[in-house]
Amino acid sequence: MPRVIITVSDQTPQPYRFQLDRQSVKMGRGSDNDIVISCGSVSVNHAVMERIPGGYQLRDLDSTNGTKLDGNRLPTIALIDGRMVKLGDVSFDFSLTDEEKESLALEKPAAESKIIAENPEKKLLQSSHRGPVRRPSPAPATLVSANPTHSFLAMIVFLVLAALAFYVGLSIRHEKETHQSLMQSMSNKGKPLEQTTPEAPAADAATPPTE
């Protein structure tokens, strides 16, 4: 079983063992951790040891004083047999037996994706064979122009309405002043004036006969 030894200054080192199939081991000052470390330089949730293909790694959990290897603060540290790491001011020693090292060596680590170099000449040749990329041209903007026939009709209607309003106003005013509608006045103007003959004076009263 892999072995971890936690050494706090002025305290007795504390060894811990766990099975190879253990996926994670949390460490920190908090009581909910798998390994509780009573030291002020260690954060409540300081780091976690994780099982990965072919071995283990120690990942820092954004601790205050960090997880260090050879004095360098690192976010993730690969754990190999005999490696010593610092959790704050606390020593973390990791060790494996020979059987455990052989068993882990049989596991294939996660394969890294290959980096493929691209040939710029080949890419240029392919693009030349394809021809230039044609982008669809935007549709031309359509201009909306006013219809001259509609404009002329609208003007005629406006003039007719204006003339009608003027006539109505004039008729009302004329009727108030003359007590006669404008149409009657206009029709009377077209008629000839009737000539009237003065009436004959009334016959004088009979005068008495003279003597």
Long-range contacts (C-beta under 8 A, 24 or more apart in sequence): 1-97, 1-100, 2-56, 2-94, 2-95, 2-96, 2-100, 3-94, 3-95, 3-96, 4-35, 4-49, 4-92, 4-93, 4-94, 5-91, 5-92, 5-93, 5-95, 6-35, 6-37, 6-90, 6-91, 6-92, 7-90, 7-91, 7-93, 8-37, 8-38, 8-39, 8-90, 9-39, 9-89, 9-90, 20-51, 20-100, 20-103, 20-104, 21-51, 22-51, 23-50, 23-51, 24-48, 24-49, 24-50, 24-51, 25-49, 27-87, 27-92, 28-61, 28-63, 37-87, 37-90, 39-88, 39-89, 39-90, 41-65, 41-87, 41-88, 41-89, 41-90, 42-87, 42-88, 42-89, 42-90, 43-88, 46-87, 46-88, 47-87, 49-79, 52-109, 52-110, 53-107, 53-108, 53-109, 53-110, 54-104, 54-105, 54-107, 54-108, 54-109, 55-79, 55-80, 55-104, 55-107, 55-109, 56-94, 58-85, 58-92, 58-94, 63-87, 63-88, 64-88, 65-89
